[in-house]
Structure formats: C-alpha cells, structure tokens
Amino acid sequence: MILANTLDNSSLLVARGPWELRLDLLLPFLLLAALVFVFTQNNTYSLGVLLFGIAFALYKARDIWQIIQQTIPVELINKTIIAYGPANTSGRFALPTGVLYLLSDGLYFKSFDSHEDISFIHIEISFTESAVRKGGFSFFQNWHEIEMNNGMNERFTFTVQNGGEWMLLMKVLRNELLKR
C-alpha cells in the first residue's frame, strides 16, 4: 500500500490498513467477552464487553490513522522521505503515538503524544553501530521493536509495524551511504 504525506507523494507507508487495525484492537475484547460468557453464562455482560471493545477499536483506529495522516514536520520539508509509519518508543504493548520517518540520511521520530518520553529525535544511519529487530508477543500483529545503538552507547528503541521491512530498508540505505 503506497500512501503519502509527503510533498512528492512517493513515500512508502509501512502500516496495517484501518480495518486490520480495528480487528487487532477488537481481538482482546472478543476473547474477554468469550471468557466472561464462559464464566458467568450471562449474555448481557459479554455483550457489554463486546460493545465496549467495538467502540474502543473504532475510536483508537481513527486516532492512529489521524496520527499517520499528519502533515510532515517542517524540519523534513527539504528531506527525502523513503518510508514512514506509526510508531512509539514505549514498547510493544503501547499504541502508536507518533510517526517514524526513514529519510535518505537516517530516521526521524515525531511524537504527537504529550506523555511520550521523546517528542522528536533524528538518528543518522551512518553513525549507527547496530540495529536489532526484536520480535515476540505484542498488541498488534507484526508489531516489532527496533533497537538502535550509536557509537556513544546510546540506545534508541522504536516499536513499528513490520519491523523486518524497516530493517531491510535501513540496511539498503546504509549500504548506499557506505558506497558514497
């Protein structure tokens, strides 16, 4: 899926579609509603949990897509944006709070949440010693942590959709930068 929030409309959006996000958000409530029904044998309680889950999924999926569709930050107007997608710095069990941009010279994270530890950060790929994708159980399907380490032992962790795709794009970009 190629959408863009860039000036030349050529950036790759690395994210799940709105309906896939809604289903991801609804799944825990479906399981909880089934458990409530099994233990209480009461349709009203399980239906209440399910209705709350549907409202939550619709509301949060809309919020996440509003974050993705934000206009690009002013700092990135003259930069080449290769890819972008929803991200956070809190971990796999937190919802996306910002957008991670893969630029021609590195990564730029912009948070739209006042409770996020980092509101924005720019990491140059050429100064990155290592980047590791961490898998495991998470809130969304294919939601991975990418941990980066620069030369000064500073670690930056971003949680993104399709971490493998981000790692591949960063590897290609790093190889291109090393050729120059």
C-alpha positions as CSV (number, residue, x, y, z in Angstrom):
1,M,0.0,0.0,0.0
2,I,1.5,3.3,-1.0
3,L,0.1,6.4,0.5
4,A,1.9,9.6,1.2
5,N,2.0,12.5,3.5
6,T,5.0,14.0,1.6
7,L,5.2,16.7,-1.0
8,D,6.0,14.5,-3.9
9,N,3.7,11.6,-2.8
10,S,6.3,8.9,-3.3
11,S,6.9,7.6,0.2
12,L,6.1,4.1,1.3
13,L,3.6,3.7,4.2
14,V,4.6,0.8,6.4
15,A,1.3,0.2,8.3
16,R,-1.7,-2.1,8.6
17,G,-4.9,-0.9,7.0
18,P,-7.7,0.8,9.1
19,W,-9.8,-2.4,9.2
20,E,-6.9,-4.6,10.1
21,L,-6.1,-2.2,13.0
22,R,-9.7,-2.3,14.1
23,L,-9.6,-6.1,14.2
24,D,-6.3,-6.1,16.1
25,L,-7.8,-3.7,18.7
26,L,-11.1,-5.7,18.9
27,L,-9.5,-9.2,19.3
28,P,-8.6,-8.9,23.0
29,F,-12.2,-7.8,23.7
30,L,-13.6,-10.7,21.8
31,L,-11.5,-13.1,23.9
32,L,-12.5,-11.3,27.1
33,A,-16.2,-11.4,26.1
34,A,-15.9,-15.1,25.5
35,L,-14.3,-15.6,28.9
36,V,-17.0,-13.5,30.6
37,F,-19.7,-15.6,28.9
38,V,-18.0,-18.9,29.8
39,F,-17.6,-17.9,33.5
40,T,-20.8,-16.0,34.0
41,Q,-23.2,-17.6,31.5
42,N,-24.6,-14.1,31.1
43,N,-25.1,-12.7,27.6
44,T,-25.6,-9.2,28.9
45,Y,-22.2,-8.9,30.5
46,S,-20.4,-10.4,27.5
47,L,-22.3,-8.2,25.1
48,G,-21.4,-5.2,27.2
49,V,-17.7,-6.1,27.0
50,L,-18.0,-6.7,23.2
51,L,-19.8,-3.3,22.6
52,F,-17.1,-1.5,24.7
53,G,-14.5,-3.3,22.6
54,I,-16.1,-2.3,19.3
55,A,-16.3,1.4,20.4
56,F,-12.7,1.3,21.6
57,A,-11.5,-0.3,18.4
58,L,-13.3,2.2,16.2
59,Y,-12.1,5.2,18.2
60,K,-8.5,4.1,18.6
61,A,-8.1,3.1,14.9
62,R,-9.4,6.5,13.9
63,D,-6.8,8.1,16.3
64,I,-3.9,6.0,14.8
65,W,-4.9,6.9,11.3
66,Q,-5.1,10.6,12.2
67,I,-1.5,10.3,13.5
68,I,-0.4,8.7,10.3
69,Q,-2.0,11.3,8.1
70,Q,-0.4,14.3,9.8
71,T,1.4,16.6,7.5
72,I,5.1,16.2,7.5
73,P,7.1,18.1,10.1
74,V,8.6,21.4,8.9
75,E,12.1,20.1,9.6
76,L,11.6,17.4,6.9
77,I,10.3,19.6,4.1
78,N,13.6,19.6,2.2
79,K,14.5,16.0,3.0
80,T,13.8,12.8,1.0
81,I,11.4,10.6,2.9
82,I,11.7,7.0,1.8
83,A,9.1,5.4,4.2
84,Y,7.0,6.3,7.2
85,G,4.7,4.6,9.6
86,P,3.1,4.6,13.0
87,A,5.5,4.1,15.9
88,N,6.1,4.6,19.6
89,T,9.0,4.5,22.0
90,S,7.1,2.8,24.8
91,G,7.1,-0.8,23.8
92,R,5.1,-3.5,22.0
93,F,2.0,-3.2,24.3
94,A,1.5,0.5,23.8
95,L,-0.5,2.1,20.9
96,P,1.3,4.2,18.3
97,T,1.9,7.7,19.4
98,G,3.8,9.2,16.6
99,V,5.3,8.6,13.1
100,L,8.7,7.2,12.3
101,Y,10.2,8.5,9.0
102,L,13.0,6.8,7.2
103,L,15.0,9.6,5.5
104,S,17.8,9.5,3.0
105,D,20.2,10.1,5.9
106,G,18.6,8.4,8.8
107,L,15.5,8.1,11.0
108,Y,13.3,10.8,12.3
109,F,10.6,10.1,15.0
110,K,7.9,12.7,15.7
111,S,5.6,12.0,18.6
112,F,2.1,13.6,18.8
113,D,1.5,12.5,22.4
114,S,2.3,14.8,25.3
115,H,3.1,11.7,27.5
116,E,5.8,10.2,25.2
117,D,9.3,10.3,26.6
118,I,10.7,11.7,23.3
119,S,8.8,14.3,21.3
120,F,11.2,14.1,18.3
121,I,14.6,12.6,17.5
122,H,16.8,12.3,14.5
123,I,19.2,9.4,14.2
124,E,21.7,9.3,11.4
125,I,22.1,5.9,9.9
126,S,25.9,6.4,9.2
127,F,26.5,6.9,13.0
128,T,24.6,3.8,14.0
129,E,26.7,0.8,15.1
130,S,23.9,-1.7,15.3
131,A,20.2,-2.2,14.8
132,V,18.3,-5.2,16.0
133,R,14.7,-6.3,15.5
134,K,13.1,-7.8,18.5
135,G,10.0,-10.0,18.0
136,G,7.7,-11.6,20.4
137,F,4.1,-11.3,21.6
138,S,2.6,-7.8,21.0
139,F,-0.6,-5.8,20.9
140,F,-0.7,-5.7,17.1
141,Q,0.2,-8.3,14.5
142,N,3.7,-7.9,13.2
143,W,4.5,-5.2,15.8
144,H,8.3,-5.2,16.4
145,E,10.8,-3.3,18.4
146,I,13.8,-2.0,16.6
147,E,16.7,-1.2,19.0
148,M,19.5,1.0,17.6
149,N,22.8,1.7,19.2
150,N,25.0,4.6,18.1
151,G,28.7,5.0,18.8
152,M,28.3,6.6,22.2
153,N,26.4,3.6,23.7
154,E,23.0,5.4,23.4
155,R,20.2,3.1,22.7
156,F,17.0,4.1,20.9
157,T,14.1,1.7,20.7
158,F,11.2,2.2,18.3
159,T,8.2,0.0,18.1
160,V,6.9,-0.2,14.5
161,Q,4.7,-2.2,12.2
162,N,6.6,-4.8,10.1
163,G,10.0,-4.4,11.7
164,G,11.6,-6.7,9.1
165,E,10.6,-4.3,6.3
166,W,12.1,-1.3,8.3
167,M,15.3,-3.3,8.9
168,L,15.6,-4.2,5.2
169,L,15.1,-0.5,4.2
170,M,17.6,0.7,6.7
171,K,20.2,-1.9,5.5
172,V,19.7,-0.8,1.9
173,L,20.1,2.8,2.9
174,R,23.2,2.1,5.0
175,N,24.8,0.2,2.1
176,E,24.0,3.2,-0.2
177,L,25.5,5.6,2.2
178,L,28.7,3.5,2.6
179,K,29.1,3.5,-1.2
180,R,29.3,7.3,-1.3
